């Protein structure tokens, strides 16, 4: 089994869009709001060498292996590369 972990700010539009992209694809995920945890945010920034939220990680539960995907745009690119339909989910209607 695999699932995705989203490190996010609760009101971040890209974090919310990433959540909706996973819901639309019926993917299992964990939505981790770190609004009140600056130390935890800094730890994740350091661990993944990434400066913004969302930070999206794919986790394989059978092996424990983590694959850092990146942010919202990276998640959409990941799905385009791993989906037979090349499905795209835009954050707004204008594209």
PDB file of N, CA, C and O in Angstrom:
ATOM      1  N   UNK A   1       0.838  -1.186   0.000  1.00  0.00           N
ATOM      2  CA  UNK A   1       0.000   0.000   0.000  1.00  0.00           C
ATOM      3  C   UNK A   1       0.880   1.246   0.000  1.00  0.00           C
ATOM      4  O   UNK A   1       1.991   1.247   0.528  1.00  0.00           O
ATOM      5  N   UNK A   2       0.352   2.298  -0.604  1.00  0.00           N
ATOM      6  CA  UNK A   2       1.042   3.580  -0.579  1.00  0.00           C
ATOM      7  C   UNK A   2       0.062   4.651  -0.129  1.00  0.00           C
ATOM      8  O   UNK A   2      -1.153   4.506  -0.264  1.00  0.00           O
ATOM      9  N   UNK A   3       0.614   5.717   0.403  1.00  0.00           N
ATOM     10  CA  UNK A   3      -0.193   6.890   0.710  1.00  0.00           C
ATOM     11  C   UNK A   3       0.674   8.122   0.571  1.00  0.00           C
ATOM     12  O   UNK A   3       1.900   8.028   0.501  1.00  0.00           O
ATOM     13  N   UNK A   4       0.041   9.262   0.532  1.00  0.00           N
ATOM     14  CA  UNK A   4       0.737  10.528   0.409  1.00  0.00           C
ATOM     15  C   UNK A   4       0.608  11.293   1.716  1.00  0.00           C
ATOM     16  O   UNK A   4      -0.406  11.202   2.407  1.00  0.00           O
ATOM     17  N   UNK A   5       1.645  12.045   2.043  1.00  0.00           N
ATOM     18  CA  UNK A   5       1.629  12.911   3.213  1.00  0.00           C
ATOM     19  C   UNK A   5       1.804  14.332   2.716  1.00  0.00           C
ATOM     20  O   UNK A   5       2.739  14.626   1.970  1.00  0.00           O
ATOM     21  N   UNK A   6       0.898  15.222   3.133  1.00  0.00           N
ATOM     22  CA  UNK A   6       0.979  16.624   2.749  1.00  0.00           C
ATOM     23  C   UNK A   6       1.316  17.428   3.998  1.00  0.00           C
ATOM     24  O   UNK A   6       0.534  17.469   4.947  1.00  0.00           O
ATOM     25  N   UNK A   7       2.478  18.065   3.995  1.00  0.00           N
ATOM     26  CA  UNK A   7       2.855  19.002   5.046  1.00  0.00           C
ATOM     27  C   UNK A   7       2.333  20.356   4.582  1.00  0.00           C
ATOM     28  O   UNK A   7       2.700  20.819   3.503  1.00  0.00           O
ATOM     29  N   UNK A   8       1.478  21.000   5.385  1.00  0.00           N
ATOM     30  CA  UNK A   8       0.765  22.161   4.849  1.00  0.00           C
ATOM     31  C   UNK A   8       0.467  23.232   5.894  1.00  0.00           C
ATOM     32  O   UNK A   8       0.601  23.019   7.099  1.00  0.00           O
ATOM     33  N   UNK A   9       0.060  24.386   5.386  1.00  0.00           N
ATOM     34  CA  UNK A   9      -0.611  25.425   6.158  1.00  0.00           C
ATOM     35  C   UNK A   9      -2.098  25.215   5.886  1.00  0.00           C
ATOM     36  O   UNK A   9      -2.475  24.917   4.753  1.00  0.00           O
ATOM     37  N   UNK A  10      -2.935  25.363   6.885  1.00  0.00           N
ATOM     38  CA  UNK A  10      -4.367  25.076   6.744  1.00  0.00           C
ATOM     39  C   UNK A  10      -5.048  25.911   5.665  1.00  0.00           C
ATOM     40  O   UNK A  10      -5.917  25.402   4.956  1.00  0.00           O
ATOM     41  N   UNK A  11      -4.676  27.167   5.525  1.00  0.00           N
ATOM     42  CA  UNK A  11      -5.363  28.062   4.592  1.00  0.00           C
ATOM     43  C   UNK A  11      -4.609  28.305   3.281  1.00  0.00           C
ATOM     44  O   UNK A  11      -5.018  29.157   2.492  1.00  0.00           O
ATOM     45  N   UNK A  12      -3.536  27.587   3.038  1.00  0.00           N
ATOM     46  CA  UNK A  12      -2.744  27.757   1.821  1.00  0.00           C
ATOM     47  C   UNK A  12      -3.514  27.220   0.611  1.00  0.00           C
ATOM     48  O   UNK A  12      -3.892  26.048   0.608  1.00  0.00           O
ATOM     49  N   UNK A  13      -3.756  28.043  -0.417  1.00  0.00           N
ATOM     50  CA  UNK A  13      -4.524  27.565  -1.568  1.00  0.00           C
ATOM     51  C   UNK A  13      -3.857  26.408  -2.321  1.00  0.00           C
ATOM     52  O   UNK A  13      -4.550  25.546  -2.862  1.00  0.00           O
ATOM     53  N   UNK A  14      -2.536  26.383  -2.361  1.00  0.00           N
ATOM     54  CA  UNK A  14      -1.854  25.277  -3.041  1.00  0.00           C
ATOM     55  C   UNK A  14      -1.928  23.994  -2.216  1.00  0.00           C
ATOM     56  O   UNK A  14      -1.992  22.898  -2.774  1.00  0.00           O
ATOM     57  N   UNK A  15      -1.920  24.128  -0.905  1.00  0.00           N
ATOM     58  CA  UNK A  15      -2.076  22.961  -0.022  1.00  0.00           C
ATOM     59  C   UNK A  15      -3.471  22.368  -0.197  1.00  0.00           C
ATOM     60  O   UNK A  15      -3.631  21.152  -0.307  1.00  0.00           O
ATOM     61  N   UNK A  16      -4.467  23.231  -0.221  1.00  0.00           N
ATOM     62  CA  UNK A  16      -5.853  22.795  -0.404  1.00  0.00           C
ATOM     63  C   UNK A  16      -6.026  22.160  -1.783  1.00  0.00           C
ATOM     64  O   UNK A  16      -6.712  21.146  -1.915  1.00  0.00           O
ATOM     65  N   UNK A  17      -5.413  22.743  -2.805  1.00  0.00           N
ATOM     66  CA  UNK A  17      -5.499  22.180  -4.161  1.00  0.00           C
ATOM     67  C   UNK A  17      -4.848  20.805  -4.221  1.00  0.00           C
ATOM     68  O   UNK A  17      -5.355  19.910  -4.896  1.00  0.00           O
ATOM     69  N   UNK A  18      -3.727  20.628  -3.522  1.00  0.00           N
ATOM     70  CA  UNK A  18      -3.063  19.314  -3.485  1.00  0.00           C
ATOM     71  C   UNK A  18      -3.982  18.289  -2.833  1.00  0.00           C
ATOM     72  O   UNK A  18      -4.103  17.162  -3.311  1.00  0.00           O
ATOM     73  N   UNK A  19      -4.629  18.684  -1.741  1.00  0.00           N
ATOM     74  CA  UNK A  19      -5.575  17.791  -1.062  1.00  0.00           C
ATOM     75  C   UNK A  19      -6.691  17.382  -2.019  1.00  0.00           C
ATOM     76  O   UNK A  19      -7.044  16.205  -2.095  1.00  0.00           O
ATOM     77  N   UNK A  20      -7.246  18.343  -2.747  1.00  0.00           N
ATOM     78  CA  UNK A  20      -8.334  18.038  -3.678  1.00  0.00           C
ATOM     79  C   UNK A  20      -7.864  17.153  -4.836  1.00  0.00           C
ATOM     80  O   UNK A  20      -8.610  16.295  -5.308  1.00  0.00           O
ATOM     81  N   UNK A  21      -6.634  17.364  -5.287  1.00  0.00           N
ATOM     82  CA  UNK A  21      -6.092  16.519  -6.358  1.00  0.00           C
ATOM     83  C   UNK A  21      -6.007  15.061  -5.906  1.00  0.00           C
ATOM     84  O   UNK A  21      -6.278  14.151  -6.689  1.00  0.00           O
ATOM     85  N   UNK A  22      -5.636  14.841  -4.658  1.00  0.00           N
ATOM     86  CA  UNK A  22      -5.557  13.479  -4.132  1.00  0.00           C
ATOM     87  C   UNK A  22      -6.946  12.892  -3.922  1.00  0.00           C
ATOM     88  O   UNK A  22      -7.168  11.710  -4.187  1.00  0.00           O
ATOM     89  N   UNK A  23      -7.885  13.712  -3.447  1.00  0.00           N
ATOM     90  CA  UNK A  23      -9.256  13.243  -3.275  1.00  0.00           C
ATOM     91  C   UNK A  23      -9.855  12.846  -4.622  1.00  0.00           C
ATOM     92  O   UNK A  23     -10.494  11.800  -4.736  1.00  0.00           O
ATOM     93  N   UNK A  24      -9.649  13.681  -5.646  1.00  0.00           N
ATOM     94  CA  UNK A  24     -10.187  13.400  -6.984  1.00  0.00           C
ATOM     95  C   UNK A  24      -9.667  12.079  -7.541  1.00  0.00           C
ATOM     96  O   UNK A  24     -10.353  11.416  -8.318  1.00  0.00           O
ATOM     97  N   UNK A  25      -8.478  11.706  -7.151  1.00  0.00           N
ATOM     98  CA  UNK A  25      -7.864  10.470  -7.648  1.00  0.00           C
ATOM     99  C   UNK A  25      -8.051   9.309  -6.675  1.00  0.00           C
ATOM    100  O   UNK A  25      -7.475   8.238  -6.871  1.00  0.00           O
ATOM    101  N   UNK A  26      -8.835   9.508  -5.651  1.00  0.00           N
ATOM    102  CA  UNK A  26      -9.116   8.481  -4.632  1.00  0.00           C
ATOM    103  C   UNK A  26      -7.840   7.934  -4.013  1.00  0.00           C
ATOM    104  O   UNK A  26      -7.744   6.739  -3.733  1.00  0.00           O
ATOM    105  N   UNK A  27      -6.866   8.801  -3.799  1.00  0.00           N
ATOM    106  CA  UNK A  27      -5.601   8.403  -3.178  1.00  0.00           C
ATOM    107  C   UNK A  27      -5.727   8.530  -1.656  1.00  0.00           C
ATOM    108  O   UNK A  27      -6.394   9.434  -1.152  1.00  0.00           O
ATOM    109  N   UNK A  28      -5.089   7.627  -0.945  1.00  0.00           N
ATOM    110  CA  UNK A  28      -5.004   7.736   0.506  1.00  0.00           C
ATOM    111  C   UNK A  28      -3.976   8.803   0.841  1.00  0.00           C
ATOM    112  O   UNK A  28      -2.917   8.871   0.217  1.00  0.00           O
ATOM    113  N   UNK A  29      -4.288   9.638   1.827  1.00  0.00           N
ATOM    114  CA  UNK A  29      -3.324  10.665   2.198  1.00  0.00           C
ATOM    115  C   UNK A  29      -3.538  11.118   3.636  1.00  0.00           C
ATOM    116  O   UNK A  29      -4.581  10.895   4.252  1.00  0.00           O
ATOM    117  N   UNK A  30      -2.501  11.760   4.127  1.00  0.00           N
ATOM    118  CA  UNK A  30      -2.472  12.344   5.458  1.00  0.00           C
ATOM    119  C   UNK A  30      -2.234  13.839   5.249  1.00  0.00           C
ATOM    120  O   UNK A  30      -1.323  14.218   4.514  1.00  0.00           O
ATOM    121  N   UNK A  31      -3.033  14.684   5.879  1.00  0.00           N
ATOM    122  CA  UNK A  31      -2.962  16.138   5.706  1.00  0.00           C
ATOM    123  C   UNK A  31      -2.463  16.721   7.018  1.00  0.00           C
ATOM    124  O   UNK A  31      -3.218  16.798   7.987  1.00  0.00           O
ATOM    125  N   UNK A  32      -1.209  17.131   7.061  1.00  0.00           N
ATOM    126  CA  UNK A  32      -0.554  17.545   8.305  1.00  0.00           C
ATOM    127  C   UNK A  32      -0.378  19.049   8.349  1.00  0.00           C
ATOM    128  O   UNK A  32       0.569  19.589   7.776  1.00  0.00           O
ATOM    129  N   UNK A  33      -1.300  19.729   9.035  1.00  0.00           N
ATOM    130  CA  UNK A  33      -1.227  21.177   9.172  1.00  0.00           C
ATOM    131  C   UNK A  33      -0.212  21.535  10.251  1.00  0.00           C
ATOM    132  O   UNK A  33      -0.291  21.047  11.379  1.00  0.00           O
ATOM    133  N   UNK A  34       0.737  22.386   9.897  1.00  0.00           N
ATOM    134  CA  UNK A  34       1.787  22.791  10.843  1.00  0.00           C
ATOM    135  C   UNK A  34       1.709  24.279  11.135  1.00  0.00           C
ATOM    136  O   UNK A  34       2.724  24.931  11.377  1.00  0.00           O
ATOM    137  N   UNK A  35       0.490  24.812  11.110  1.00  0.00           N
ATOM    138  CA  UNK A  35       0.273  26.243  11.326  1.00  0.00           C
ATOM    139  C   UNK A  35       0.926  26.770  12.604  1.00  0.00           C
ATOM    140  O   UNK A  35       1.430  27.893  12.617  1.00  0.00           O
ATOM    141  N   UNK A  36       0.924  25.995  13.651  1.00  0.00           N
ATOM    142  CA  UNK A  36       1.420  26.459  14.951  1.00  0.00           C
ATOM    143  C   UNK A  36       2.713  25.764  15.364  1.00  0.00           C
ATOM    144  O   UNK A  36       3.030  25.691  16.551  1.00  0.00           O
ATOM    145  N   UNK A  37       3.453  25.257  14.393  1.00  0.00           N
ATOM    146  CA  UNK A  37       4.649  24.470  14.690  1.00  0.00           C
ATOM    147  C   UNK A  37       5.824  24.912  13.830  1.00  0.00           C
ATOM    148  O   UNK A  37       6.250  24.187  12.931  1.00  0.00           O
ATOM    149  N   UNK A  38       6.344  26.100  14.108  1.00  0.00           N
ATOM    150  CA  UNK A  38       7.457  26.625  13.328  1.00  0.00           C
ATOM    151  C   UNK A  38       8.674  25.704  13.390  1.00  0.00           C
ATOM    152  O   UNK A  38       9.366  25.524  12.388  1.00  0.00           O
ATOM    153  N   UNK A  39       8.934  25.129  14.544  1.00  0.00           N
ATOM    154  CA  UNK A  39      10.063  24.206  14.671  1.00  0.00           C
ATOM    155  C   UNK A  39       9.902  22.984  13.789  1.00  0.00           C
ATOM    156  O   UNK A  39      10.859  22.528  13.164  1.00  0.00           O
ATOM    157  N   UNK A  40       8.684  22.455  13.739  1.00  0.00           N
ATOM    158  CA  UNK A  40       8.407  21.300  12.884  1.00  0.00           C
ATOM    159  C   UNK A  40       8.539  21.673  11.410  1.00  0.00           C
ATOM    160  O   UNK A  40       9.080  20.900  10.619  1.00  0.00           O
ATOM    161  N   UNK A  41       8.048  22.854  11.041  1.00  0.00           N
ATOM    162  CA  UNK A  41       8.201  23.324   9.664  1.00  0.00           C
ATOM    163  C   UNK A  41       9.672  23.407   9.294  1.00  0.00           C
ATOM    164  O   UNK A  41      10.069  22.952   8.222  1.00  0.00           O
ATOM    165  N   UNK A  42      10.473  23.977  10.159  1.00  0.00           N
ATOM    166  CA  UNK A  42      11.912  24.083   9.885  1.00  0.00           C
ATOM    167  C   UNK A  42      12.571  22.714   9.775  1.00  0.00           C
ATOM    168  O   UNK A  42      13.475  22.525   8.961  1.00  0.00           O
ATOM    169  N   UNK A  43      12.126  21.759  10.587  1.00  0.00           N
ATOM    170  CA  UNK A  43      12.666  20.404  10.485  1.00  0.00           C
ATOM    171  C   UNK A  43      12.337  19.792   9.124  1.00  0.00           C
ATOM    172  O   UNK A  43      13.206  19.206   8.478  1.00  0.00           O
ATOM    173  N   UNK A  44      11.081  19.928   8.688  1.00  0.00           N
ATOM    174  CA  UNK A  44      10.698  19.395   7.379  1.00  0.00           C
ATOM    175  C   UNK A  44      11.453  20.094   6.254  1.00  0.00           C
ATOM    176  O   UNK A  44      11.894  19.440   5.309  1.00  0.00           O
ATOM    177  N   UNK A  45      11.609  21.415   6.344  1.00  0.00           N
ATOM    178  CA  UNK A  45      12.383  22.148   5.333  1.00  0.00           C
ATOM    179  C   UNK A  45      13.793  21.596   5.231  1.00  0.00           C
ATOM    180  O   UNK A  45      14.319  21.414   4.133  1.00  0.00           O
ATOM    181  N   UNK A  46      14.396  21.332   6.369  1.00  0.00           N
ATOM    182  CA  UNK A  46      15.749  20.799   6.397  1.00  0.00           C
ATOM    183  C   UNK A  46      15.797  19.354   5.887  1.00  0.00           C
ATOM    184  O   UNK A  46      16.660  19.005   5.082  1.00  0.00           O
ATOM    185  N   UNK A  47      14.875  18.523   6.355  1.00  0.00           N
ATOM    186  CA  UNK A  47      14.852  17.109   5.958  1.00  0.00           C
ATOM    187  C   UNK A  47      14.672  16.920   4.455  1.00  0.00           C
ATOM    188  O   UNK A  47      15.310  16.060   3.849  1.00  0.00           O
ATOM    189  N   UNK A  48      13.801  17.727   3.863  1.00  0.00           N
ATOM    190  CA  UNK A  48      13.470  17.556   2.447  1.00  0.00           C
ATOM    191  C   UNK A  48      14.144  18.586   1.548  1.00  0.00           C
ATOM    192  O   UNK A  48      13.950  18.569   0.333  1.00  0.00           O
ATOM    193  N   UNK A  49      14.939  19.488   2.138  1.00  0.00           N
ATOM    194  CA  UNK A  49      15.633  20.525   1.376  1.00  0.00           C
ATOM    195  C   UNK A  49      14.647  21.250   0.465  1.00  0.00           C
ATOM    196  O   UNK A  49      14.858  21.376  -0.742  1.00  0.00           O
ATOM    197  N   UNK A  50      13.572  21.719   1.077  1.00  0.00           N
ATOM    198  CA  UNK A  50      12.477  22.363   0.350  1.00  0.00           C
ATOM    199  C   UNK A  50      11.973  23.506   1.211  1.00  0.00           C
ATOM    200  O   UNK A  50      11.842  23.343   2.424  1.00  0.00           O
ATOM    201  N   UNK A  51      11.688  24.647   0.625  1.00  0.00           N
ATOM    202  CA  UNK A  51      11.413  25.859   1.401  1.00  0.00           C
ATOM    203  C   UNK A  51       9.951  26.241   1.551  1.00  0.00           C
ATOM    204  O   UNK A  51       9.634  27.086   2.389  1.00  0.00           O
ATOM    205  N   UNK A  52       9.042  25.653   0.772  1.00  0.00           N
ATOM    206  CA  UNK A  52       7.650  26.102   0.804  1.00  0.00           C
ATOM    207  C   UNK A  52       6.704  24.943   1.097  1.00  0.00           C
ATOM    208  O   UNK A  52       7.086  23.776   1.020  1.00  0.00           O
ATOM    209  N   UNK A  53       5.466  25.287   1.432  1.00  0.00           N
ATOM    210  CA  UNK A  53       4.414  24.293   1.554  1.00  0.00           C
ATOM    211  C   UNK A  53       3.478  24.451   0.368  1.00  0.00           C
ATOM    212  O   UNK A  53       3.337  25.554  -0.160  1.00  0.00           O
ATOM    213  N   UNK A  54       2.849  23.393  -0.053  1.00  0.00           N
ATOM    214  CA  UNK A  54       2.886  22.080   0.556  1.00  0.00           C
ATOM    215  C   UNK A  54       4.175  21.330   0.237  1.00  0.00           C
ATOM    216  O   UNK A  54       4.840  21.586  -0.767  1.00  0.00           O
ATOM    217  N   UNK A  55       4.499  20.411   1.114  1.00  0.00           N
ATOM    218  CA  UNK A  55       5.552  19.433   0.877  1.00  0.00           C
ATOM    219  C   UNK A  55       4.831  18.094   0.796  1.00  0.00           C
ATOM    220  O   UNK A  55       4.168  17.679   1.746  1.00  0.00           O
ATOM    221  N   UNK A  56       4.965  17.429  -0.332  1.00  0.00           N
ATOM    222  CA  UNK A  56       4.205  16.202  -0.556  1.00  0.00           C
ATOM    223  C   UNK A  56       5.167  15.032  -0.681  1.00  0.00           C
ATOM    224  O   UNK A  56       6.119  15.059  -1.461  1.00  0.00           O
ATOM    225  N   UNK A  57       4.887  13.999   0.116  1.00  0.00           N
ATOM    226  CA  UNK A  57       5.736  12.821   0.170  1.00  0.00           C
ATOM    227  C   UNK A  57       4.881  11.596  -0.113  1.00  0.00           C
ATOM    228  O   UNK A  57       3.789  11.461   0.439  1.00  0.00           O
ATOM    229  N   UNK A  58       5.360  10.717  -0.958  1.00  0.00           N
ATOM    230  CA  UNK A  58       4.698   9.431  -1.201  1.00  0.00           C
ATOM    231  C   UNK A  58       5.379   8.410  -0.307  1.00  0.00           C
ATOM    232  O   UNK A  58       6.607   8.319  -0.292  1.00  0.00           O
ATOM    233  N   UNK A  59       4.597   7.643   0.438  1.00  0.00           N
ATOM    234  CA  UNK A  59       5.144   6.665   1.383  1.00  0.00           C
ATOM    235  C   UNK A  59       4.628   5.278   1.025  1.00  0.00           C
ATOM    236  O   UNK A  59       3.424   5.063   0.884  1.00  0.00           O
ATOM    237  N   UNK A  60       5.557   4.345   0.882  1.00  0.00           N
ATOM    238  CA  UNK A  60       5.234   2.945   0.621  1.00  0.00           C
ATOM    239  C   UNK A  60       5.221   2.233   1.971  1.00  0.00           C
ATOM    240  O   UNK A  60       6.264   2.093   2.610  1.00  0.00           O
ATOM    241  N   UNK A  61       4.050   1.786   2.403  1.00  0.00           N
ATOM    242  CA  UNK A  61       3.949   1.176   3.734  1.00  0.00           C
ATOM    243  C   UNK A  61       4.600  -0.199   3.819  1.00  0.00           C
ATOM    244  O   UNK A  61       4.983  -0.635   4.904  1.00  0.00           O
ATOM    245  N   UNK A  62       4.726  -0.879   2.701  1.00  0.00           N
ATOM    246  CA  UNK A  62       5.332  -2.211   2.749  1.00  0.00           C
ATOM    247  C   UNK A  62       6.852  -2.149   2.928  1.00  0.00           C
ATOM    248  O   UNK A  62       7.451  -3.050   3.515  1.00  0.00           O
ATOM    249  N   UNK A  63       7.471  -1.074   2.414  1.00  0.00           N
ATOM    250  CA  UNK A  63       8.927  -0.962   2.529  1.00  0.00           C
ATOM    251  C   UNK A  63       9.358   0.162   3.469  1.00  0.00           C
ATOM    252  O   UNK A  63      10.507   0.197   3.911  1.00  0.00           O
ATOM    253  N   UNK A  64       8.440   1.077   3.773  1.00  0.00           N
ATOM    254  CA  UNK A  64       8.778   2.243   4.579  1.00  0.00           C
ATOM    255  C   UNK A  64       9.503   3.315   3.792  1.00  0.00           C
ATOM    256  O   UNK A  64       9.905   4.335   4.351  1.00  0.00           O
ATOM    257  N   UNK A  65       9.674   3.093   2.506  1.00  0.00           N
ATOM    258  CA  UNK A  65      10.410   4.033   1.660  1.00  0.00           C
ATOM    259  C   UNK A  65       9.570   5.279   1.380  1.00  0.00           C
ATOM    260  O   UNK A  65       8.375   5.191   1.097  1.00  0.00           O
ATOM    261  N   UNK A  66      10.222   6.443   1.465  1.00  0.00           N
ATOM    262  CA  UNK A  66       9.586   7.717   1.166  1.00  0.00           C
ATOM    263  C   UNK A  66      10.139   8.260  -0.144  1.00  0.00           C
ATOM    264  O   UNK A  66      11.333   8.152  -0.424  1.00  0.00           O
ATOM    265  N   UNK A  67       9.250   8.848  -0.940  1.00  0.00           N
ATOM    266  CA  UNK A  67       9.648   9.540  -2.165  1.00  0.00           C
ATOM    267  C   UNK A  67       9.133  10.964  -2.062  1.00  0.00           C
ATOM    268  O   UNK A  67       7.923  11.189  -2.045  1.00  0.00           O
ATOM    269  N   UNK A  68      10.046  11.931  -1.994  1.00  0.00           N
ATOM    270  CA  UNK A  68       9.622  13.320  -1.926  1.00  0.00           C
ATOM    271  C   UNK A  68       9.140  13.748  -3.303  1.00  0.00           C
ATOM    272  O   UNK A  68       9.888  13.677  -4.278  1.00  0.00           O
ATOM    273  N   UNK A  69       7.896  14.190  -3.383  1.00  0.00           N
ATOM    274  CA  UNK A  69       7.311  14.616  -4.653  1.00  0.00           C
ATOM    275  C   UNK A  69       7.610  16.092  -4.906  1.00  0.00           C
ATOM    276  O   UNK A  69       8.022  16.459  -6.006  1.00  0.00           O
ATOM    277  N   UNK A  70       7.404  16.943  -3.894  1.00  0.00           N
ATOM    278  CA  UNK A  70       7.597  18.383  -4.028  1.00  0.00           C
ATOM    279  C   UNK A  70       6.333  19.108  -3.615  1.00  0.00           C
ATOM    280  O   UNK A  70       5.684  18.724  -2.642  1.00  0.00           O
ATOM    281  N   UNK A  71       5.974  20.163  -4.353  1.00  0.00           N
ATOM    282  CA  UNK A  71       4.788  20.947  -4.064  1.00  0.00           C
ATOM    283  C   UNK A  71       3.617  20.550  -4.938  1.00  0.00           C
ATOM    284  O   UNK A  71       3.616  19.485  -5.556  1.00  0.00           O
ATOM    285  N   UNK A  72       2.621  21.419  -4.982  1.00  0.00           N
ATOM    286  CA  UNK A  72       1.405  21.141  -5.747  1.00  0.00           C
ATOM    287  C   UNK A  72       1.701  20.879  -7.227  1.00  0.00           C
ATOM    288  O   UNK A  72       1.246  19.878  -7.780  1.00  0.00           O
ATOM    289  N   UNK A  73       2.451  21.763  -7.862  1.00  0.00           N
ATOM    290  CA  UNK A  73       2.758  21.607  -9.278  1.00  0.00           C
ATOM    291  C   UNK A  73       3.508  20.308  -9.537  1.00  0.00           C
ATOM    292  O   UNK A  73       3.264  19.632 -10.537  1.00  0.00           O
ATOM    293  N   UNK A  74       4.416  19.964  -8.638  1.00  0.00           N
ATOM    294  CA  UNK A  74       5.161  18.704  -8.764  1.00  0.00           C
ATOM    295  C   UNK A  74       4.228  17.499  -8.630  1.00  0.00           C
ATOM    296  O   UNK A  74       4.413  16.487  -9.307  1.00  0.00           O
ATOM    297  N   UNK A  75       3.226  17.610  -7.756  1.00  0.00           N
ATOM    298  CA  UNK A  75       2.251  16.528  -7.598  1.00  0.00           C
ATOM    299  C   UNK A  75       1.476  16.309  -8.888  1.00  0.00           C
ATOM    300  O   UNK A  75       1.264  15.171  -9.306  1.00  0.00           O
ATOM    301  N   UNK A  76       1.059  17.391  -9.512  1.00  0.00           N
ATOM    302  CA  UNK A  76       0.313  17.274 -10.771  1.00  0.00           C
ATOM    303  C   UNK A  76       1.200  16.657 -11.852  1.00  0.00           C
ATOM    304  O   UNK A  76       0.742  15.809 -12.617  1.00  0.00           O
ATOM    305  N   UNK A  77       2.458  17.074 -11.920  1.00  0.00           N
ATOM    306  CA  UNK A  77       3.394  16.470 -12.879  1.00  0.00           C
ATOM    307  C   UNK A  77       3.588  14.990 -12.584  1.00  0.00           C
ATOM    308  O   UNK A  77       3.658  14.178 -13.506  1.00  0.00           O
ATOM    309  N   UNK A  78       3.674  14.632 -11.308  1.00  0.00           N
ATOM    310  CA  UNK A  78       3.818  13.227 -10.912  1.00  0.00           C
ATOM    311  C   UNK A  78       2.637  12.420 -11.450  1.00  0.00           C
ATOM    312  O   UNK A  78       2.824  11.344 -12.019  1.00  0.00           O
ATOM    313  N   UNK A  79       1.423  12.939 -11.270  1.00  0.00           N
ATOM    314  CA  UNK A  79       0.246  12.217 -11.752  1.00  0.00           C
ATOM    315  C   UNK A  79       0.207  12.158 -13.272  1.00  0.00           C
ATOM    316  O   UNK A  79      -0.223  11.151 -13.833  1.00  0.00           O
ATOM    317  N   UNK A  80       0.642  13.205 -13.944  1.00  0.00           N
ATOM    318  CA  UNK A  80       0.685  13.174 -15.408  1.00  0.00           C
ATOM    319  C   UNK A  80       1.624  12.075 -15.892  1.00  0.00           C
ATOM    320  O   UNK A  80       1.336  11.408 -16.886  1.00  0.00           O
ATOM    321  N   UNK A  81       2.735  11.882 -15.203  1.00  0.00           N
ATOM    322  CA  UNK A  81       3.718  10.874 -15.596  1.00  0.00           C
ATOM    323  C   UNK A  81       3.303   9.467 -15.196  1.00  0.00           C
ATOM    324  O   UNK A  81       3.749   8.497 -15.809  1.00  0.00           O
ATOM    325  N   UNK A  82       2.451   9.337 -14.171  1.00  0.00           N
ATOM    326  CA  UNK A  82       2.089   8.019 -13.655  1.00  0.00           C
ATOM    327  C   UNK A  82       0.638   7.653 -13.910  1.00  0.00           C
ATOM    328  O   UNK A  82       0.155   6.653 -13.378  1.00  0.00           O
ATOM    329  N   UNK A  83      -0.065   8.437 -14.711  1.00  0.00           N
ATOM    330  CA  UNK A  83      -1.463   8.171 -15.003  1.00  0.00           C
ATOM    331  C   UNK A  83      -1.629   7.922 -16.488  1.00  0.00           C
ATOM    332  O   UNK A  83      -1.119   8.690 -17.304  1.00  0.00           O
ATOM    333  N   UNK A  84      -2.334   6.861 -16.853  1.00  0.00           N
ATOM    334  CA  UNK A  84      -2.534   6.596 -18.276  1.00  0.00           C
ATOM    335  C   UNK A  84      -3.300   7.709 -18.989  1.00  0.00           C
ATOM    336  O   UNK A  84      -3.110   7.920 -20.187  1.00  0.00           O
ATOM    337  N   UNK A  85      -4.166   8.421 -18.263  1.00  0.00           N
ATOM    338  CA  UNK A  85      -4.943   9.482 -18.889  1.00  0.00           C
ATOM    339  C   UNK A  85      -4.183  10.797 -18.962  1.00  0.00           C
ATOM    340  O   UNK A  85      -4.573  11.682 -19.724  1.00  0.00           O
ATOM    341  N   UNK A  86      -3.093  10.957 -18.180  1.00  0.00           N
ATOM    342  CA  UNK A  86      -2.381  12.223 -18.137  1.00  0.00           C
ATOM    343  C   UNK A  86      -3.264  13.324 -17.565  1.00  0.00           C
ATOM    344  O   UNK A  86      -3.194  14.480 -17.982  1.00  0.00           O
ATOM    345  N   UNK A  87      -4.088  12.941 -16.609  1.00  0.00           N
ATOM    346  CA  UNK A  87      -5.080  13.834 -16.013  1.00  0.00           C
ATOM    347  C   UNK A  87      -4.427  15.054 -15.354  1.00  0.00           C
ATOM    348  O   UNK A  87      -3.394  14.936 -14.696  1.00  0.00           O
ATOM    349  N   UNK A  88      -5.033  16.206 -15.537  1.00  0.00           N
ATOM    350  CA  UNK A  88      -4.502  17.457 -14.971  1.00  0.00           C
ATOM    351  C   UNK A  88      -5.558  18.075 -14.068  1.00  0.00           C
ATOM    352  O   UNK A  88      -6.742  18.086 -14.406  1.00  0.00           O
ATOM    353  N   UNK A  89      -5.139  18.578 -12.939  1.00  0.00           N
ATOM    354  CA  UNK A  89      -6.012  19.267 -12.003  1.00  0.00           C
ATOM    355  C   UNK A  89      -5.482  20.677 -11.796  1.00  0.00           C
ATOM    356  O   UNK A  89      -4.391  20.852 -11.254  1.00  0.00           O
ATOM    357  N   UNK A  90      -6.237  21.685 -12.219  1.00  0.00           N
ATOM    358  CA  UNK A  90      -5.796  23.068 -12.099  1.00  0.00           C
ATOM    359  C   UNK A  90      -6.288  23.676 -10.797  1.00  0.00           C
ATOM    360  O   UNK A  90      -7.341  23.302 -10.279  1.00  0.00           O
ATOM    361  N   UNK A  91      -5.499  24.632 -10.267  1.00  0.00           N
ATOM    362  CA  UNK A  91      -5.893  25.312  -9.039  1.00  0.00           C
ATOM    363  C   UNK A  91      -7.005  26.322  -9.293  1.00  0.00           C
ATOM    364  O   UNK A  91      -7.770  26.642  -8.384  1.00  0.00           O
ATOM    365  N   UNK A  92      -7.101  26.825 -10.515  1.00  0.00           N
ATOM    366  CA  UNK A  92      -8.179  27.748 -10.839  1.00  0.00           C
ATOM    367  C   UNK A  92      -8.753  27.398 -12.206  1.00  0.00           C
ATOM    368  O   UNK A  92      -8.185  26.583 -12.934  1.00  0.00           O
ATOM    369  N   UNK A  93      -9.856  28.003 -12.544  1.00  0.00           N
ATOM    370  CA  UNK A  93     -10.547  27.655 -13.785  1.00  0.00           C
ATOM    371  C   UNK A  93      -9.837  28.188 -15.024  1.00  0.00           C
ATOM    372  O   UNK A  93     -10.052  27.679 -16.124  1.00  0.00           O
ATOM    373  N   UNK A  94      -8.993  29.205 -14.861  1.00  0.00           N
ATOM    374  CA  UNK A  94      -8.320  29.788 -16.011  1.00  0.00           C
ATOM    375  C   UNK A  94      -7.144  28.940 -16.499  1.00  0.00           C
ATOM    376  O   UNK A  94      -6.658  29.128 -17.614  1.00  0.00           O
ATOM    377  N   UNK A  95      -6.685  27.994 -15.647  1.00  0.00           N
ATOM    378  CA  UNK A  95      -5.638  27.089 -16.071  1.00  0.00           C
ATOM    379  C   UNK A  95      -4.309  27.506 -15.658  1.00  0.00           C
ATOM    380  O   UNK A  95      -3.328  26.824 -15.954  1.00  0.00           O
TER     381      UNK A  95
END
